[in-house]
Amino acid sequence: MIVLFALGLGALLHAYLIYPLSMQAVALLRPRRRPATAPADAREWPSITLVISAYNEERVLREKLENVAALDYPAGRLQAIVVSDGSTDETEAIARAFAPQGVALRAFTGRQGKVACLNRVLPDVRSDLVVMSDANSLYEPGSLRRLAEHFADARIGCVCGELRYRNTRELSSGEGERAYWEYERWVKRVEGASGSLLGANGAIYAFRSPLFRQVDPLMFCDDVIPVRIRIGGADVIYEPGALCLEEAVDERTERRRRRRHASFGLRSMLALCREAASSGRPLVVYQCVSHRILRWFGGLWLLLILVGTSGLPAPYFQAAASAQGVLYGAAAVGWVLDRLGRRVTILYLPFYALAITAAGILGLVHYFRGTDRPWWEPRQ
């Protein structure tokens, strides 16, 4: 029993604390990179294709394309493409209306899935860089410049920007997402400082277009593309000054998204572990296991801690049982209060964390049963 407790607790501590600290140590051992400098001549800025994946995004797409038109990037060096995965609303009509502003539309018939559509679009891109974006993500005006200036360094293959949420005070789940992303931003900073950022946020990241390789439609492309670039030898870094904003969503919608990410993500990470091992990239293997795989099995670690607690000596048993009682009790009260329309953040956060952990378990069930689908629903 003690072994089970130690295994569960050790896995959680490693995934959430020891791993980022170890990556911070790796970053300290790397030579410092010189700060990015912007090209003096507008014609020297890399050309960019901003790829906006969309399925039934009529509610947000017009605002997104107006946001693109207002971005501060040299004239003639930026094009946007809306990739419609069989949209049945006004998404495609809205995209066509922006054709005079240089927005192109690639519309596919029937649902194929985001990755399947990107596999057909990205090989045709001829710009220097691709920037991946979502229809509900709004960029700060200088964000593209902050991404692009890093590519003056030939060692850089991919740069991830920073996602923040606009309405965290309106939704209790927003508080959960805000807390989660504050932690994730710290992890991304230490990974990026090592030149080995593990994956990117699909709302805002850039990569050199020739580095794209076809992705399995049942994999998570925002993990696969950056990690493959790192396996290939180029650096993948984080630029917090490239900022985009999204609205937070309710906790049920977030659970659905996490289920999909766990299923697609596990498939992606297992494949990337094999690729990294065969390419002599042990650090990437370590990252895939520590940052992602151990986290997705968080429900198992909690179960091992719960079961193993009964075998602990008396003083430790009392401390461990009390801590778990407080955690699960707070989560239960937080859930009840939220359903009653009363938000108490300190009580809601344990519920949010456990709900997302449970969503990850369901995602893994879909993976092992082979019942996941290659498409998504808009975060609305």
Beta strands, then each sheet from edge to edge (+ up, - down):
strand 1: 48-54
strand 2: 78-85
strand 3: 103-108
strand 4: 129-134
strand 5: 138-139
strand 6: 156-165
strand 7: 204-208
strand 8: 235-246
sheet 1: 3+ 2+ 1+ 4+ 7- 6+ 8+ 5-
end
